[in-house]
Amino acid sequence: MNNNRTTLNYFVFTHGLHGEKNDWDAIIEVMTKQLNNRDNVKILVAESNEKRTTEGIMRGGQNVAEEILGDLKTIDIKNKDIHFSMIGHSLGGLFSRCAVKYLFEDKWFKKRVNDNGTTNPNNKEEDTRIIPTSFITIATPNLGSKRAKSDHWGKSFYKWGSDIALGNFIQQTGKDLGLINNVLEDLSTKDEFIKPLMLFKYPTLISSIYHDMTVPFCTASARHDNPYDVTSIPKDLFIAGFSNHFNKNLSGWFRSLPYFSEETAESFSYTVPEKYAKQKDGFSSDTFDNVLFQNNALVGINQVPWRRLDIQFPIHTQMQKLSVHTAIIQKVHPVTGYLEKAIIEHGKNLIKDVFVPLLLLDHNIYITEQ
Protein backbone atom coordinates (compact mmCIF):
# COMPACT_ATOMS: atom_id res chain seq x y z
CA MET A 1 0.00 0.00 0.00
CA ASN A 2 1.35 3.43 -0.96
CA ASN A 3 1.28 5.78 2.04
CA ASN A 4 2.90 8.68 0.18
CA ARG A 5 -0.26 9.93 -1.47
CA THR A 6 -0.95 13.64 -1.40
CA THR A 7 -4.02 15.79 -2.06
CA LEU A 8 -4.52 18.27 -4.90
CA ASN A 9 -7.50 20.61 -4.76
CA TYR A 10 -8.40 21.32 -8.38
CA PHE A 11 -10.88 24.09 -9.29
CA VAL A 12 -12.22 24.87 -12.77
CA PHE A 13 -13.95 28.22 -13.41
CA THR A 14 -15.99 28.74 -16.61
CA HIS A 15 -17.26 32.12 -17.84
CA GLY A 16 -20.59 32.87 -19.50
CA LEU A 17 -21.90 34.45 -22.71
CA HIS A 18 -19.45 36.89 -24.32
CA GLY A 19 -17.24 36.35 -21.29
CA GLU A 20 -13.53 35.91 -20.75
CA LYS A 21 -11.27 34.43 -18.11
CA ASN A 22 -10.85 37.83 -16.46
CA ASP A 23 -14.50 37.64 -15.39
CA TRP A 24 -13.31 35.57 -12.43
CA ASP A 25 -10.58 37.98 -11.30
CA ALA A 26 -12.44 39.18 -8.20
CA ILE A 27 -13.18 35.66 -6.96
CA ILE A 28 -9.69 34.35 -7.77
CA GLU A 29 -8.10 37.28 -5.94
CA VAL A 30 -10.09 36.59 -2.77
CA MET A 31 -9.61 32.85 -3.09
CA THR A 32 -5.85 33.24 -3.45
CA LYS A 33 -5.74 35.43 -0.35
CA GLN A 34 -7.81 33.01 1.74
CA LEU A 35 -5.74 30.05 0.56
CA ASN A 36 -2.72 31.78 2.11
CA ASN A 37 -0.05 30.31 -0.20
CA ARG A 38 -1.18 26.68 -0.03
CA ASP A 39 0.79 24.60 -2.48
CA ASN A 40 -1.79 21.82 -2.98
CA VAL A 41 -4.23 23.92 -5.03
CA LYS A 42 -4.56 24.26 -8.80
CA ILE A 43 -6.97 26.80 -10.31
CA LEU A 44 -7.87 26.50 -13.98
CA VAL A 45 -9.79 29.45 -15.41
CA ALA A 46 -11.12 28.11 -18.69
CA GLU A 47 -10.42 30.27 -21.73
CA SER A 48 -11.23 27.90 -24.59
CA ASN A 49 -14.62 29.56 -25.17
CA GLU A 50 -13.42 33.17 -25.30
CA LYS A 51 -14.99 34.76 -28.40
CA ARG A 52 -16.73 31.41 -29.07
CA THR A 53 -19.68 31.41 -26.67
CA THR A 54 -22.27 31.60 -29.47
CA GLU A 55 -21.23 28.27 -31.03
CA GLY A 56 -23.67 26.31 -28.89
CA ILE A 57 -23.80 24.65 -25.48
CA MET A 58 -22.52 21.30 -26.73
CA ARG A 59 -19.50 22.83 -28.46
CA GLY A 60 -18.75 25.00 -25.43
CA GLY A 61 -18.91 22.03 -23.08
CA GLN A 62 -16.61 19.99 -25.27
CA ASN A 63 -14.12 22.87 -25.36
CA VAL A 64 -14.04 23.05 -21.56
CA ALA A 65 -13.62 19.29 -21.18
CA GLU A 66 -10.71 19.23 -23.64
CA GLU A 67 -9.07 22.13 -21.82
CA ILE A 68 -9.38 20.34 -18.45
CA LEU A 69 -8.00 17.07 -19.79
CA GLY A 70 -5.14 18.85 -21.49
CA ASP A 71 -4.25 20.66 -18.26
CA LEU A 72 -4.46 17.57 -16.05
CA LYS A 73 -2.15 15.65 -18.35
CA THR A 74 0.54 18.34 -18.20
CA ILE A 75 0.90 18.70 -14.42
CA ASP A 76 2.39 16.29 -11.90
CA ILE A 77 -0.59 14.37 -10.51
CA LYS A 78 1.03 11.02 -9.80
CA ASN A 79 0.14 9.55 -6.39
CA LYS A 80 -2.42 12.30 -5.85
CA ASP A 81 -6.03 12.34 -4.72
CA ILE A 82 -7.53 15.13 -6.82
CA HIS A 83 -10.54 16.79 -5.21
CA PHE A 84 -12.14 18.08 -8.39
CA SER A 85 -14.63 20.98 -8.54
CA MET A 86 -16.31 22.91 -11.36
CA ILE A 87 -17.82 26.40 -11.09
CA GLY A 88 -19.72 28.14 -13.89
CA HIS A 89 -21.36 31.55 -14.12
CA SER A 90 -24.44 31.99 -16.31
CA LEU A 91 -23.93 30.17 -19.62
CA GLY A 92 -20.70 28.80 -18.14
CA GLY A 93 -22.81 26.63 -15.85
CA LEU A 94 -24.38 24.98 -18.90
CA PHE A 95 -20.97 24.55 -20.51
CA SER A 96 -19.88 22.82 -17.28
CA ARG A 97 -22.97 20.57 -17.21
CA CYS A 98 -22.16 19.54 -20.76
CA ALA A 99 -18.42 19.19 -20.10
CA VAL A 100 -18.93 16.43 -17.50
CA LYS A 101 -20.28 14.17 -20.27
CA TYR A 102 -17.07 14.48 -22.26
CA LEU A 103 -14.87 14.16 -19.17
CA PHE A 104 -16.49 10.92 -18.07
CA GLU A 105 -16.38 9.53 -21.60
CA ASP A 106 -12.62 10.01 -21.64
CA LYS A 107 -10.94 6.70 -20.73
CA TRP A 108 -8.02 8.32 -18.91
CA PHE A 109 -10.37 10.39 -16.71
CA LYS A 110 -13.12 7.82 -16.19
CA LYS A 111 -10.91 4.99 -14.97
CA ARG A 112 -9.70 7.20 -12.14
CA VAL A 113 -13.19 7.85 -10.77
CA ASN A 114 -15.35 5.19 -9.15
CA ASP A 115 -19.13 5.04 -9.55
CA ASN A 116 -19.56 6.14 -5.94
CA GLY A 117 -17.54 9.29 -6.53
CA THR A 118 -14.55 8.30 -4.43
CA THR A 119 -11.79 6.14 -5.90
CA ASN A 120 -11.60 3.35 -8.41
CA PRO A 121 -10.42 0.08 -6.82
CA ASN A 122 -9.08 -1.07 -10.17
CA ASN A 123 -6.82 1.95 -10.44
CA LYS A 124 -3.13 1.39 -9.76
CA GLU A 125 -2.32 2.60 -6.26
CA GLU A 126 0.51 4.77 -7.52
CA ASP A 127 -1.72 6.53 -10.02
CA THR A 128 -4.19 9.41 -9.80
CA ARG A 129 -7.54 9.30 -8.04
CA ILE A 130 -10.17 11.87 -9.02
CA ILE A 131 -12.79 12.70 -6.38
CA PRO A 132 -15.70 14.85 -7.70
CA THR A 133 -16.35 17.40 -4.97
CA SER A 134 -18.29 20.61 -5.78
CA PHE A 135 -20.27 21.35 -8.92
CA ILE A 136 -21.63 24.90 -8.77
CA THR A 137 -23.68 26.97 -11.17
CA ILE A 138 -24.13 30.68 -10.45
CA ALA A 139 -27.09 32.46 -12.08
CA THR A 140 -27.23 29.82 -14.82
CA PRO A 141 -30.29 29.43 -17.11
CA ASN A 142 -30.61 25.74 -16.29
CA LEU A 143 -34.09 25.52 -17.80
CA GLY A 144 -33.38 27.92 -20.66
CA SER A 145 -34.03 31.58 -21.43
CA LYS A 146 -37.34 31.43 -23.28
CA ARG A 147 -39.66 34.10 -21.89
CA ALA A 148 -43.38 33.72 -21.28
CA LYS A 149 -46.03 36.06 -22.62
CA SER A 150 -47.35 38.42 -19.98
CA ASP A 151 -49.87 41.20 -19.51
CA HIS A 152 -47.20 43.13 -17.63
CA TRP A 153 -45.68 45.65 -20.04
CA GLY A 154 -42.18 45.30 -18.59
CA LYS A 155 -42.14 41.52 -18.95
CA SER A 156 -43.61 41.80 -22.46
CA PHE A 157 -40.90 44.25 -23.48
CA TYR A 158 -38.18 42.01 -22.05
CA LYS A 159 -39.66 38.98 -23.85
CA TRP A 160 -39.59 40.94 -27.13
CA GLY A 161 -35.93 41.87 -26.60
CA SER A 162 -34.99 38.37 -25.45
CA ASP A 163 -36.64 36.74 -28.47
CA ILE A 164 -34.76 39.02 -30.85
CA ALA A 165 -31.42 38.37 -29.13
CA LEU A 166 -31.87 34.61 -28.92
CA GLY A 167 -33.09 34.31 -32.47
CA ASN A 168 -30.68 36.65 -34.22
CA PHE A 169 -27.55 37.58 -32.32
CA ILE A 170 -26.19 34.59 -30.43
CA GLN A 171 -26.43 31.97 -33.14
CA GLN A 172 -26.50 28.31 -32.06
CA THR A 173 -26.37 29.19 -28.37
CA GLY A 174 -29.51 31.31 -28.84
CA LYS A 175 -31.34 28.35 -30.35
CA ASP A 176 -30.26 26.17 -27.42
CA LEU A 177 -31.34 28.70 -24.78
CA GLY A 178 -34.54 29.56 -26.66
CA LEU A 179 -35.63 25.89 -26.64
CA ILE A 180 -35.76 25.76 -30.43
CA ASN A 181 -34.06 22.37 -30.05
CA ASN A 182 -33.82 19.75 -27.29
CA VAL A 183 -30.29 20.47 -26.07
CA LEU A 184 -31.38 21.55 -22.58
CA GLU A 185 -33.86 18.69 -22.30
CA ASP A 186 -31.05 16.28 -23.21
CA LEU A 187 -28.74 17.87 -20.61
CA SER A 188 -31.40 17.26 -17.96
CA THR A 189 -32.68 13.82 -18.92
CA LYS A 190 -29.97 11.75 -20.60
CA ASP A 191 -27.81 9.55 -18.40
CA GLU A 192 -24.54 10.68 -19.99
CA PHE A 193 -25.15 14.17 -18.57
CA ILE A 194 -26.99 13.37 -15.32
CA LYS A 195 -25.00 10.44 -13.93
CA PRO A 196 -21.66 12.33 -13.85
CA LEU A 197 -23.34 15.20 -11.95
CA MET A 198 -24.55 12.74 -9.34
CA LEU A 199 -20.95 11.78 -8.57
CA PHE A 200 -20.21 15.24 -7.20
CA LYS A 201 -20.58 15.40 -3.43
CA TYR A 202 -21.89 18.97 -3.42
CA PRO A 203 -23.92 19.84 -6.55
CA THR A 204 -25.06 23.41 -5.98
CA LEU A 205 -27.37 25.97 -7.62
CA ILE A 206 -26.84 29.63 -6.70
CA SER A 207 -29.66 31.98 -7.74
CA SER A 208 -30.90 35.53 -7.28
CA ILE A 209 -34.32 35.46 -5.61
CA TYR A 210 -35.63 38.50 -7.50
CA HIS A 211 -34.33 41.19 -9.89
CA ASP A 212 -31.95 39.18 -12.10
CA MET A 213 -33.33 40.38 -15.41
CA THR A 214 -31.05 38.10 -17.44
CA VAL A 215 -31.60 34.78 -15.62
CA PRO A 216 -34.75 34.73 -13.44
CA PHE A 217 -34.87 32.70 -10.25
CA CYS A 218 -36.82 29.66 -11.47
CA THR A 219 -34.50 28.83 -14.37
CA ALA A 220 -31.41 29.43 -12.22
CA SER A 221 -32.77 27.38 -9.32
CA ALA A 222 -34.33 24.70 -11.57
CA ARG A 223 -37.77 24.88 -10.02
CA HIS A 224 -41.27 25.82 -11.14
CA ASP A 225 -42.00 28.28 -8.34
CA ASN A 226 -40.46 31.02 -6.24
CA PRO A 227 -41.32 30.40 -2.56
CA TYR A 228 -40.19 33.80 -1.32
CA ASP A 229 -42.55 36.65 -0.50
CA VAL A 230 -40.85 39.74 -1.90
CA THR A 231 -42.69 41.99 0.59
CA SER A 232 -41.17 40.18 3.58
CA ILE A 233 -37.59 39.83 2.37
CA PRO A 234 -35.12 42.04 4.28
CA LYS A 235 -34.19 45.26 2.52
CA ASP A 236 -30.47 44.65 2.90
CA LEU A 237 -28.38 41.81 1.44
CA PHE A 238 -30.19 38.56 2.22
CA ILE A 239 -28.97 34.98 1.93
CA ALA A 240 -31.14 31.90 2.37
CA GLY A 241 -29.60 28.47 1.99
CA PHE A 242 -31.59 25.30 2.16
CA SER A 243 -30.40 21.78 1.72
CA ASN A 244 -30.03 18.47 3.49
CA HIS A 245 -26.34 18.32 2.69
CA PHE A 246 -24.73 21.57 3.69
CA ASN A 247 -21.62 20.27 5.34
CA LYS A 248 -21.32 21.01 9.05
CA ASN A 249 -18.42 23.44 8.74
CA LEU A 250 -20.15 25.40 5.97
CA SER A 251 -23.47 25.54 7.79
CA GLY A 252 -21.78 26.93 10.88
CA TRP A 253 -19.89 29.49 8.82
CA PHE A 254 -23.02 30.76 7.05
CA ARG A 255 -24.95 31.05 10.27
CA SER A 256 -22.26 33.38 11.59
CA LEU A 257 -22.92 35.90 8.80
CA PRO A 258 -25.09 38.91 9.71
CA TYR A 259 -27.17 38.64 6.52
CA PHE A 260 -27.88 34.90 6.62
CA SER A 261 -31.52 34.00 7.31
CA GLU A 262 -31.88 31.34 9.99
CA GLU A 263 -35.64 31.35 9.46
CA THR A 264 -35.47 30.15 5.85
CA ALA A 265 -32.22 28.18 6.03
CA GLU A 266 -33.85 24.74 5.96
CA SER A 267 -37.47 25.54 5.17
CA PHE A 268 -37.74 25.52 1.39
CA SER A 269 -36.88 21.99 0.33
CA TYR A 270 -38.05 21.46 -3.23
CA THR A 271 -39.96 18.58 -4.78
CA VAL A 272 -41.05 18.55 -8.40
CA PRO A 273 -44.86 18.23 -8.56
CA GLU A 274 -46.14 14.99 -10.10
CA LYS A 275 -48.37 16.94 -12.44
CA TYR A 276 -47.47 20.48 -13.35
CA ALA A 277 -50.15 21.83 -15.65
CA LYS A 278 -49.37 25.52 -16.12
CA GLN A 279 -48.82 25.73 -19.85
CA LYS A 280 -48.13 28.52 -22.34
CA ASP A 281 -47.32 28.18 -26.02
CA GLY A 282 -46.67 24.46 -25.67
CA PHE A 283 -44.24 24.82 -22.76
CA SER A 284 -44.53 24.84 -18.99
CA SER A 285 -44.37 28.23 -17.27
CA ASP A 286 -43.14 29.17 -13.82
CA THR A 287 -45.63 30.58 -11.34
CA PHE A 288 -44.55 34.17 -12.05
CA ASP A 289 -44.69 33.79 -15.85
CA ASN A 290 -41.04 34.76 -16.19
CA VAL A 291 -39.73 31.78 -18.16
CA LEU A 292 -41.00 28.88 -20.22
CA PHE A 293 -39.37 25.47 -19.94
CA GLN A 294 -39.68 21.85 -20.99
CA ASN A 295 -41.33 19.92 -18.18
CA ASN A 296 -39.12 16.89 -18.83
CA ALA A 297 -36.11 19.14 -18.23
CA LEU A 298 -37.52 20.28 -14.88
CA VAL A 299 -38.13 16.71 -13.76
CA GLY A 300 -34.85 15.41 -15.14
CA ILE A 301 -32.51 17.99 -13.65
CA ASN A 302 -34.03 17.45 -10.22
CA GLN A 303 -32.81 13.86 -10.20
CA VAL A 304 -29.63 15.51 -8.92
CA PRO A 305 -29.78 16.19 -5.14
CA TRP A 306 -29.07 19.90 -5.51
CA ARG A 307 -27.92 22.09 -2.67
CA ARG A 308 -29.50 25.48 -3.30
CA LEU A 309 -28.28 28.87 -2.18
CA ASP A 310 -30.61 31.80 -2.80
CA ILE A 311 -29.50 35.42 -2.70
CA GLN A 312 -31.34 38.74 -2.73
CA PHE A 313 -29.63 42.03 -3.54
CA PRO A 314 -31.21 45.23 -2.20
CA ILE A 315 -32.45 46.97 -5.34
CA HIS A 316 -33.73 50.53 -5.69
CA THR A 317 -33.32 51.41 -9.39
CA GLN A 318 -33.62 49.77 -12.81
CA MET A 319 -29.90 50.23 -13.40
CA GLN A 320 -29.21 48.23 -10.25
CA LYS A 321 -31.42 45.45 -11.65
CA LEU A 322 -29.32 45.41 -14.81
CA SER A 323 -26.23 44.87 -12.67
CA VAL A 324 -27.48 41.96 -10.54
CA HIS A 325 -26.63 39.17 -12.99
CA THR A 326 -22.97 40.12 -13.27
CA ALA A 327 -22.49 41.83 -9.90
CA ILE A 328 -22.89 38.44 -8.29
CA ILE A 329 -19.31 37.74 -9.43
CA GLN A 330 -18.18 41.41 -9.58
CA LYS A 331 -18.16 41.60 -13.37
CA VAL A 332 -19.31 44.56 -15.44
CA HIS A 333 -22.34 43.92 -17.65
CA PRO A 334 -21.16 42.54 -21.05
CA VAL A 335 -23.63 44.67 -23.03
CA THR A 336 -23.87 47.91 -21.05
CA GLY A 337 -20.30 47.83 -19.73
CA TYR A 338 -21.83 48.87 -16.44
CA LEU A 339 -21.64 47.74 -12.82
CA GLU A 340 -23.89 49.65 -10.45
CA LYS A 341 -21.72 51.15 -7.72
CA ALA A 342 -24.42 50.84 -5.07
CA ILE A 343 -24.28 47.04 -5.13
CA ILE A 344 -20.55 46.57 -5.66
CA GLU A 345 -19.98 46.24 -1.92
CA HIS A 346 -22.70 43.59 -1.66
CA GLY A 347 -21.00 41.61 -4.40
CA LYS A 348 -17.66 41.89 -2.61
CA ASN A 349 -19.25 40.59 0.59
CA LEU A 350 -20.78 37.63 -1.25
CA ILE A 351 -17.44 36.66 -2.73
CA LYS A 352 -15.50 37.04 0.52
CA ASP A 353 -18.09 35.61 2.91
CA VAL A 354 -20.05 33.13 0.79
CA PHE A 355 -18.69 31.95 -2.57
CA VAL A 356 -15.06 31.40 -1.62
CA PRO A 357 -15.79 29.82 1.81
CA LEU A 358 -18.36 27.59 0.10
CA LEU A 359 -15.68 26.20 -2.20
CA LEU A 360 -12.89 25.94 0.32
CA LEU A 361 -14.94 24.36 3.10
CA ASP A 362 -16.31 21.80 0.66
CA HIS A 363 -12.67 20.85 0.13
CA ASN A 364 -12.07 20.81 3.91
CA ILE A 365 -9.86 23.87 3.61
CA TYR A 366 -10.66 25.83 6.74
CA ILE A 367 -11.19 29.56 6.84
CA THR A 368 -9.79 31.45 9.82
CA GLU A 369 -10.97 34.99 9.03
CA GLN A 370 -14.13 36.58 7.66
For each residue, the residues with C-beta under 8 A, 3 or more apart:
1: 125
2: 5 79 125 126
3:
4: 79
5: 2 79 80 81 129
6: 40 79 80 81
7: 40 80 81 82 83
8: 40 41 42 77 80 81 82 83
9: 38 40 41 42 83 85 363 365
10: 41 42 44 72 82 83 84 85
11: 31 41 42 43 44 85 86 87 359
12: 44 46 64 68 84 85 86 87 96
13: 21 24 27 28 43 44 45 46 87 88 92
14: 46 49 64 86 87 88 89 92 93 95 96 99
15: 19 20 21 23 24 46 49 50 53 89 90 92
16: 19 23 53 88 89 90 91 92 93 140
17: 53 54 90 91 170 173 334
18: 53 334 335
19: 15 16 23 49 50 53 89 90 91 92 331 334
20: 15 23 47 50
21: 13 15 24 45 46 47 50
22: 25
23: 15 16 19 20 89 329 331
24: 13 15 21 27 28 45 89 329
25: 22 28 29 330
26: 29 30 329 330 331 347 348 351
27: 13 24 30 31 329 330 351 355 356
28: 13 24 25 31 32 43 45
29: 25 26 32 33
30: 26 27 33 34 351 352 356
31: 11 27 28 34 35 43 356 359 360
32: 28 29 35 43
33: 29 30 36
34: 30 31 356 357 360 367 369
35: 31 32 38 41 360 365
36: 33
37:
38: 9 35 41 365
39:
40: 6 7 8 9
41: 8 9 10 11 35 38
42: 8 9 10 11 75
43: 11 13 28 31 32
44: 10 11 12 13 67 68 71
45: 13 21 24 28
46: 12 13 14 15 21 49 63 64 67 68 92 95
47: 20 21 50 67
48: 52 63 64 66 67
49: 14 15 19 46 52 53 55 60 63 64 92 95
50: 15 19 20 21 47 53
51:
52: 48 49 55 59 60 63
53: 15 16 17 18 19 49 50 60 91 170 173
54: 17 169 170 171 172 173 174
55: 49 52 59 60 171 172 173
56: 59 60 171 172 173 175 176 183
57: 60 61 91 94 95 98 173 176 177 183 184 187
58: 61 62 98 176 183
59: 52 55 56 62 63 172
60: 49 52 53 55 56 57 63 64 91 94 95 98 173
61: 57 58 64 65 94 95 96 97 98 99 101 102
62: 58 59 65 66 98 99 102
63: 46 48 49 52 59 60 66 67 95
64: 12 14 46 48 49 60 61 67 68 95 96 98 99
65: 61 62 68 69 99 100 101 102 103 106
66: 48 62 63 69 70 102
67: 44 46 47 48 63 64 70 71
68: 12 44 46 64 65 71 72 99 103
69: 65 66 72 73 103 106 108 109
70: 66 67 73 74
71: 44 67 68 74 75
72: 10 68 69 75 77 82 109
73: 69 70 108
74: 70 71
75: 42 71 72
76: 80
77: 8 72 80 82 128
78: 126 127 128
79: 2 4 5 6 126 127 128
80: 5 6 7 8 76 77 128 129
81: 5 6 7 8 119 129 131
82: 7 8 10 72 77 128 129 130 131
83: 7 8 9 10 131 133 363
84: 10 12 130 131 132 133
85: 9 10 11 12 132 133 134 135 136 200 359 362 363
86: 11 12 14 96 99 100 134 135 136 200
87: 11 12 13 14 96 134 136 138 359
88: 13 14 16 91 92 93 94 95 96 97 136 137 138 140
89: 14 15 16 19 23 24 92 93 137 138 139 140 328 329 331
90: 15 16 17 19 93 138 139 140 141 214 215 325
91: 16 17 19 53 57 60 88 94 95 140 141 173 177
92: 13 14 15 16 19 46 49 88 89 95 96 140
93: 14 16 88 89 90 96 97 136 137 138 139 140 142
94: 57 60 61 88 91 97 98 137 140 141 142 176 184 187
95: 14 46 49 57 60 61 63 64 88 91 92 98 99
96: 12 14 61 64 86 87 88 92 93 99 100 135 137
97: 61 88 93 94 100 137 142 187 193 197
98: 57 58 60 61 62 64 94 95 101 102 187 193
99: 14 61 62 64 65 68 86 95 96 102 103
100: 65 86 96 97 103 104 135 193 196 197
101: 61 65 98 104 105 192 193 196
102: 61 62 65 66 98 99 105 106
103: 65 68 69 99 100 106 109 110 196
104: 100 101 109 110 113 192 195 196 199
105: 101 102 110 192
106: 65 69 102 103 109 110
107: 110 111
108: 69 73 111 112
109: 69 72 103 104 106 112 113 130
110: 103 104 105 106 107 113
111: 107 108 120 122 123
112: 108 109 119 120 123 127 128 129 130
113: 104 109 110 117 119 120 129 130 131 132 199
114: 117 118 119 120 121
115: 199
116: 199
117: 113 114 131 132 198 199 200 201
118: 114 129 131
119: 81 112 113 114 123 129 131
120: 111 112 113 114 123 129
121: 114
122: 111
123: 111 112 119 120 127 128 129
124: 127
125: 1 2
126: 2 78 79
127: 78 79 112 123 124
128: 77 78 79 80 82 112 123
129: 5 80 81 82 112 113 118 119 120 123
130: 82 84 109 112 113
131: 81 82 83 84 113 117 118 119 201
132: 84 85 113 117 135 196 199 200 201
133: 83 84 85 200 201 202 362 363
134: 85 86 87 200 201 202 203 204 358 359 362 363
135: 85 86 96 100 132 197 200 202 203 204
136: 85 86 87 88 93 202 203 204 205 206 358 359
137: 88 89 93 94 96 97 140 142 204 205 206 220
138: 87 88 89 90 93 206 328 329 355
139: 89 90 93 206 207 208 212 214 215 220 325 328
140: 16 88 89 90 91 92 93 94 137 205 215 220
141: 90 91 94 144 145 177 215 219 220 291
142: 93 94 97 137 184 188 205 219 220 221 222 301
143: 184 218 219 222 291 293 294 297 298 301
144: 141 176 177 178 179 184 219 291 292 293 294 297
145: 141 162 166 177 178 215 219 291
146: 162 166 177 178 179 283 291 292 293
147: 155 158 159 162 163 290 291 292
148: 155 159 280 281 285 286 289 290 291 292
149: 156 159 280 281 289
150: 155 156 159 289
151: 156
152: 155 156
153: 156 157
154: 157 158
155: 147 148 150 152 158 159 289 290
156: 149 150 151 152 153 159 160
157: 153 154 160 161
158: 147 154 155 161 162 213
159: 147 148 149 150 155 156 162 163
160: 156 157 163 164
161: 157 158 164 165
162: 145 146 147 158 159 165 166
163: 147 159 160 166 167 178
164: 160 161 167 168 169
165: 161 162 168 169 170 174
166: 145 146 162 163 169 170 174 175 177 178
167: 163 164 174 175 178
168: 164 165 174
169: 54 164 165 166 174
170: 17 53 54 165 166 173 174 177
171: 54 55 56 174 175
172: 54 55 56 59 175 176
173: 17 53 54 55 56 57 60 91 170 176 177
174: 54 165 166 167 168 169 170 171 177 178
175: 56 166 167 171 172 178 180 181
176: 56 57 58 94 144 172 173 180 181 183 184
177: 57 91 141 144 145 146 166 170 173 174 184
178: 144 145 146 163 166 167 174 175
179: 144 146 184 283 292 293 294
180: 175 176
181: 175 176
182: 185 186 294
183: 56 57 58 176 186 187
184: 57 94 142 143 144 176 177 179 187 188 294 297
185: 182 188 189 294 296 297 300
186: 182 183 189 190 193
187: 57 94 97 98 183 184 190 193 297 301
188: 142 184 185 193 194 294 296 297 298 299 300 301
189: 185 186 193 194 296 297 299 300
190: 186 187 193 194
191: 194 195
192: 101 104 105 195 196
193: 97 98 100 101 186 187 188 189 190 196 197
194: 188 189 190 191 197 198 300 301 303 304
195: 104 191 192 198 199
196: 100 101 103 104 132 192 193 199 200
197: 97 100 135 193 194 200 203 304
198: 117 194 195 203 303 304 305
199: 104 113 115 116 117 132 195 196
200: 85 86 117 132 133 134 135 196 197 203
201: 117 131 132 133 134 362
202: 133 134 135 136 245 247 307 362
203: 134 135 136 197 198 200 304 305 306 307
204: 134 135 136 137 306 307 308 309 358
205: 136 137 140 142 220 221 222 306 307 308 309
206: 136 137 138 139 220 308 309 310 311 328 355
207: 139 212 215 217 220 221 308 309 310 311
208: 139 211 212 215 217 220 310 311 312 313 324 325 328
209: 217 226 228 230 233 238 240 310 311 312
210: 217 226 228 230 233 312 315
211: 208 312 313 315 320 321 324
212: 139 207 208 215 216 217 220 321 324 325 328
213: 158 216 321 322 324 325
214: 90 139 325
215: 90 139 140 141 145 207 208 212 219 220 325
216: 212 213 219 220 286 288 290 291
217: 207 208 209 210 212 220 221 226 290 310
218: 143 221 222 223 224 225 226 286 287 288 290 291 293
219: 141 142 143 144 145 215 216 222 286 290 291 293
220: 137 139 140 141 142 205 206 207 208 212 215 216 217
221: 142 205 207 217 218 270 308 310
222: 142 143 205 218 219 298 301 302 306
223: 218 226 270 272 286 298 302
224: 218 272 273 276 278 284 286 287 298
225: 218 286 287
226: 209 210 217 218 223 286 287 288
227: 268
228: 209 210 232 233 240 264 268 310 312
229: 232 233
230: 209 210 233
231:
232: 228 229
233: 209 210 228 229 230 238 312
234: 238 259 261 312
235: 314
236: 259 314
237: 259 311 312 313 314 346 349 350
238: 209 233 234 259 261 311 312 314
239: 254 257 259 260 261 309 310 311 312 350 354
240: 209 228 260 261 264 265 268 309 310 311 312
241: 246 254 260 265 307 308 309 310
242: 264 265 266 267 268 269 308 310
243: 246 266 269 306 307 308
244: 269 305
245: 202 305 307
246: 241 243 250 251 254 307
247: 202 250 251 361 362
248: 251 252
249: 252 253 361 364 366
250: 246 247 253 254 357 358 361 362
251: 246 247 248 254 255
252: 248 249 255 256
253: 249 250 256 257 357 361 367
254: 239 241 246 250 251 257 260 265 354
255: 251 252 260 262 265
256: 252 253 260 370
257: 239 253 254 260 353 354 370
258:
259: 234 236 237 238 239 349
260: 239 240 241 254 255 256 257 265
261: 234 238 239 240 264 265
262: 255 265
263: 267
264: 228 240 242 261 267 268
265: 240 241 242 254 255 260 261 262
266: 242 243 269
267: 242 263 264
268: 227 228 240 242 264 308 310
269: 242 243 244 266
270: 221 223 302 308
271:
272: 223 224 276 298 299 302
273: 224 276
274:
275:
276: 224 272 273 284 295 298
277:
278: 224 284 285 286 287
279: 282 283 284 285
280: 148 149 283 284 285 289 292
281: 148 149 292
282: 279
283: 146 179 279 280 292 293 294 295
284: 224 276 278 279 280 292 293 294 295 298
285: 148 278 279 280 289 291 292 293
286: 148 216 218 219 223 224 225 226 278 289 290 291 293
287: 218 224 225 226 278
288: 216 218 226
289: 148 149 150 155 280 285 286
290: 147 148 155 216 217 218 219 286
291: 141 143 144 145 146 147 148 216 218 219 285 286
292: 144 146 147 148 179 280 281 283 284 285
293: 143 144 146 179 218 219 283 284 285 286 297 298
294: 143 144 179 182 184 185 188 283 284 297 298
295: 276 283 284 298 299
296: 185 188 189 299 300
297: 143 144 184 185 187 188 189 293 294 300 301
298: 143 188 222 223 224 272 276 284 293 294 295 301 302
299: 188 189 272 295 296 302 303
300: 185 188 189 194 296 297 303
301: 142 143 187 188 194 222 297 298 304
302: 222 223 270 272 298 299 306
303: 194 198 299 300
304: 194 197 198 203 301
305: 198 203 244 245
306: 203 204 205 222 243 302
307: 202 203 204 205 241 243 245 246
308: 204 205 206 207 221 241 242 243 268 270
309: 204 205 206 207 239 240 241 354 358
310: 206 207 208 209 217 221 228 239 240 241 242 268
311: 206 207 208 209 237 238 239 240 328 350 354
312: 208 209 210 211 228 233 234 237 238 239 240
313: 208 211 237 320 324 327 343 346
314: 235 236 237 238 343 346
315: 210 211 320 321 324 343
316: 320 342
317: 320 321 340 342
318: 321 322
319: 322 323 338 340
320: 211 313 315 316 317 323 324 340 342 343
321: 211 212 213 315 317 318 324
322: 213 318 319 325 333 336 338 340
323: 319 320 326 327 333 338 339 340 343
324: 208 211 212 213 313 315 320 321 327 328 343
325: 90 139 208 212 213 214 215 322 328 333
326: 323 329 330 331 332 333 334 339
327: 313 323 324 330 331 339 340 343 344 346 347
328: 89 138 139 206 208 212 311 324 325 347 350
329: 23 24 26 27 89 138 326 347 351 355
330: 25 26 27 326 327 339 344 347 348 351
331: 19 23 26 89 326 327 334 339
332: 326 336 337 338 339
333: 322 323 325 326 336 337 338 339
334: 17 18 19 326 331 337
335: 18
336: 322 332 333
337: 332 333 334
338: 319 322 323 332 333
339: 323 326 327 330 331 332 333 344
340: 317 319 320 322 323 327 343 344
341: 344
342: 316 317 320
343: 313 314 315 320 323 324 327 340 346 347
344: 327 330 339 340 341 347 348
345: 348 349
346: 237 313 314 327 343 349 350
347: 26 327 328 329 330 343 344 350 351
348: 26 330 344 345 351 352
349: 237 259 345 346 352 353 354
350: 237 239 311 328 346 347 353 354 355
351: 26 27 30 329 330 347 348 354 355 356
352: 30 348 349 356 370
353: 257 349 350 357 370
354: 239 254 257 309 311 349 350 351 357 358
355: 27 138 206 329 350 351 358 359
356: 27 30 31 34 351 352 359 360
357: 34 250 253 353 354 360 361 367
358: 134 136 204 250 309 354 355 361 362
359: 11 31 85 87 134 136 355 356 362 363
360: 31 34 35 356 357 363 365 366 367
361: 247 249 250 253 357 358 364 365 366 367
362: 85 133 134 201 202 247 250 358 359
363: 9 83 85 133 134 359 360
364: 249 361
365: 9 35 38 360 361
366: 249 360 361
367: 34 253 357 360 361 370
368:
369: 34
370: 256 257 352 353 367
